[in-house]
Amino acid sequence: MVWEDQKVVVRILGDASDEGFDPRNFEGYQILSLTPEQMFDPVAMEEFNDRVAVALGMELPKKTDEWRRRNRELHRMLTEPCSPFEALR
């Protein structure tokens, strides 16, 4: 994923989409890398999401217990079998 206006790139290491990635094509960009293992860890994914949000100039949400519960539920839905990311496992 690339946000040209903010000069931010997200890459998933070890994913087919990362084949041929050349950081020289993104000089001056902030490159944020994520592994598939991190994607499937809800705590690591929350931390990565925060890094992306900050890089994009967004304000982080207030993380209440309810927010965390809903965020974990969304993470579970996206990473359970038949999810769009199951092939990365």
Secondary structure, DSSP 8 states (H G I E B T S, - for coil): -EETTTTEEEEETTSGGGTT--GGGGTTSEEEEE-HHHHT-HHHHHHHHHHHHHHTT-------HHHHHHHHHHHHHHHSTTSTTGGG-
